[in-house]
Amino acid sequence: MTKKLVAYITSAFPDKDFTVDLALALTQNGVDTLELGIPFSDPVADGPLIEKANQLSLQNGFKFNDALSITKQIAPECDLLWMGYFNSFYQQNLQALLPLSKKLGLAGYIIPDLPYEETLRYEKIFEQNDLVNISFVAPTDTKERIETITKKAKKFIYMVAYTGITGSGKDENLQPFIEMIRSTTDTPVYVGFGVNAKTARAKAAHSDGVIVGSAFIEILLDPSTSHTQKIERCCALAQTIKEEINT
């Protein structure tokens, strides 16, 4: 079975039109699922690169309506998730936002600062709108907790490759932990945090896919390249990683 590639990009960085162009290009170059990041002032789970992209997008005037506009244009063409922090969504009124996001074509949400116990409060509204809320597991979780978290997990499980923030690329033996997760669920396990062209093959060795963010954002932050060059480099990276995880 082909292993999947999930790519994270920041909404409206450097601008809305660029985000649309990049998203559509990535979906044609190996990316199976796209995480559209919703810029937030304190992205606690993200490393310095994604944090900087968030800050620059906000400085450029990002508004939530920009994410809606981008989603409307790209959702018909790709498997799309919103990745953001809970306050960003809560302020939009979840009772109105979830039906709207489903109408736009969104598949679901990734909310790294919403603990599992809190997700249960919103489980019903996600189900009513046929939207997934991606589940996280980490090496610090016990098997009992993993069984609880994965029991209702849908689409894929976001396996945090190590305890920390995104982008560091730390090496560790993931096989025992992935096997533990697999013993509790049939839901695919994707590895995130620290995945890039050099680490992708090892990170994907025992998983069903990888999640890549900082490696793409690093390209977007390069001031010496044009928009066209940024898209070309991101697409080349996506192709490389997709090949690495499937060889």
Secondary structure as the mmCIF struct_conf table of DSSP 4:
data_model
#
loop_
_struct_conf.conf_type_id
_struct_conf.id
_struct_conf.beg_label_comp_id
_struct_conf.beg_label_asym_id
_struct_conf.beg_label_seq_id
_struct_conf.end_label_comp_id
_struct_conf.end_label_asym_id
_struct_conf.end_label_seq_id
HELX_LH_PP_P HELX_LH_PP_P1 THR A 2 LYS A 3
STRN STRN1 LYS A 4 THR A 10
TURN_TY1_P TURN_TY1_P1 SER A 11 ALA A 12
BEND BEND1 PHE A 13 PRO A 14
HELX_RH_AL_P HELX_RH_AL_P1 LYS A 16 THR A 27
TURN_TY1_P TURN_TY1_P2 GLN A 28 GLY A 30
BEND BEND2 ASP A 32 ASP A 32
STRN STRN2 THR A 33 GLY A 37
BEND BEND3 SER A 41 SER A 41
TURN_TY1_P TURN_TY1_P3 VAL A 44 ALA A 45
BEND BEND4 ASP A 46 ASP A 46
HELX_RH_AL_P HELX_RH_AL_P2 PRO A 48 GLN A 59
TURN_TY1_P TURN_TY1_P4 ASN A 60 GLY A 61
HELX_RH_AL_P HELX_RH_AL_P3 PHE A 64 ILE A 74
HELX_RH_3T_P HELX_RH_3T_P1 ALA A 75 GLU A 77
BEND BEND5 CYS A 78 CYS A 78
STRN STRN3 ASP A 79 MET A 83
HELX_RH_AL_P HELX_RH_AL_P4 PHE A 86 TYR A 90
TURN_TY1_P TURN_TY1_P5 GLN A 91 GLN A 92
HELX_RH_AL_P HELX_RH_AL_P5 LEU A 94 LEU A 104
TURN_TY1_P TURN_TY1_P6 GLY A 105 GLY A 105
STRN STRN4 GLY A 108 ILE A 110
TURN_TY1_P TURN_TY1_P7 PRO A 112 ASP A 113
BEND BEND6 LEU A 114 LEU A 114
HELX_RH_AL_P HELX_RH_AL_P6 TYR A 116 THR A 119
HELX_RH_3T_P HELX_RH_3T_P2 LEU A 120 TYR A 122
HELX_RH_AL_P HELX_RH_AL_P7 GLU A 123 GLN A 128
TURN_TY1_P TURN_TY1_P8 ASN A 129 ASP A 130
STRN STRN5 VAL A 132 ASN A 133
STRN STRN6 SER A 135 VAL A 137
TURN_TY1_P TURN_TY1_P9 PRO A 139 THR A 140
BEND BEND7 ASP A 141 ASP A 141
HELX_RH_AL_P HELX_RH_AL_P8 LYS A 143 THR A 150
TURN_TY1_P TURN_TY1_P10 LYS A 151 LYS A 152
BEND BEND8 LYS A 155 LYS A 155
STRN STRN7 ILE A 157 VAL A 160
BEND BEND9 ALA A 161 GLY A 164
TURN_TY1_P TURN_TY1_P11 THR A 166 GLY A 167
HELX_RH_AL_P HELX_RH_AL_P9 GLN A 175 ARG A 182
TURN_TY1_P TURN_TY1_P12 SER A 183 THR A 184
BEND BEND10 THR A 187 THR A 187
STRN STRN8 VAL A 189 GLY A 192
BEND BEND11 PHE A 193 GLY A 194
TURN_TY1_P TURN_TY1_P13 ALA A 197 THR A 199
HELX_RH_AL_P HELX_RH_AL_P10 ALA A 200 ALA A 204
TURN_TY1_P TURN_TY1_P14 ALA A 205 HIS A 206
BEND BEND12 SER A 207 ASP A 208
STRN STRN9 GLY A 209 VAL A 212
HELX_RH_AL_P HELX_RH_AL_P11 SER A 214 LEU A 220
TURN_TY1_P TURN_TY1_P15 LEU A 221 LEU A 221
TURN_TY1_P TURN_TY1_P16 PRO A 223 SER A 224
BEND BEND13 THR A 225 THR A 225
HELX_RH_AL_P HELX_RH_AL_P12 HIS A 227 ILE A 245
TURN_TY1_P TURN_TY1_P17 ASN A 246 ASN A 246
#
